[in-house]
Amino acid sequence: MSQNVYVFTKETIEKMKQYYHNSLTATPQGAIFRSKAENAVITAYKSGKVLFQGSNPQAEIVKWVSEANEQESAAKVNKVSSPTLYTPPTSLFAASHIGSDEAGTGDYFGPITVACAYVDSSQIALLKELGVKDSKNLTDPTIVKLAKEIVQLKIPYSLLVLHNPKYNALQKKGWSQGKMKAMLHHHAIEKLLRKIGDLNYEGILIDQFCEPGVYKRHITSENGILPDKTYFMTKAESYSIAVATGSIIARASFVKEMDKLSEQLGIEIPKGASKKVDQTIARIIREKGEGILNSCAKVHFANTQKARQYL
């Protein structure tokens, strides 16, 4: 999952807060509000930055960003975010490199999946011809089909799935979702580096979900070491075919896991964190008991409490 960041005026942010008043959740430090809307989680910061993330952030973004001011807003973000040691060189996108991305982080039901892929420079054109691109712009059936084609091409990749029981145990232990994601990316990258051995690569690009320093702090706390030539970039799958490849593999795995949950529970499990999700939670509690949520959901999400109005 990528992060989509835009800059708005204080007036617009106040309008957004009023618009999303029914889905407001706990406000993180430095933020004006956070909302778990139907299509995305929206976090507005005092700096004017607004972060959209989740299963379909574009559906919320278009409510606030017109085509005319989108480029201006993006330019402001780029101006705020000056190049750092962790900013990838533009040459990376045409070179052999590793890309890593995740899925399922904004969804109440289902696991978090993280995948990273090694793409040789000679394979970039072929992957583009197949239609490999930002997974947010692809339907789930297309993503599943593309993932199979990627595997057939023998693109080296690694995939990790953090199932709900383990997720909930780590959350109760005090781990933030950000730390869980950092460790998943870190272990997936380590696994892939062992797999590719001496193959040459120009860098490792992670779709940025937190500041690089925070990521490094997370993995260091578990005795991890950041590999050389590791870079971070928001919306990286729009630029890097390796990140886009990892994104598709991660999303395809998430879709597969959601299908498994639906089959196991005998109920169609919706993606995201919408009102429909709240209603499904209530149905599961009525039919199977609240205890089963630990095995299929991220129980600390606000949806668990919201579902009680339907009981």
Protein Blocks (a to p, Z undefined) as FASTA:
>chain_A
ZZddddddfklmmmmmmmmmmmcccddehiabdcddfkbccdddfkopacdedjblmlmm
mmmmcfklmmmmmmmmmmmmgcdfklccfklmmmccdddddehklpmgdcdddddddddf
klmmmmmmnopacfklpcfklmmmmmmmmmmnopacddddddfklmmmmmmnopafklmm
mmmmmmmmmmmmmmnomaccfbdcdddfbdfklmmmmmmmnopacdehiacdehklmmmm
klmmmmmmmmmmmmmmmmmmmmmnopacdehjdfklmmmmmmmmmmnojklmmmmpcfkb
mklmmmmmmZZ
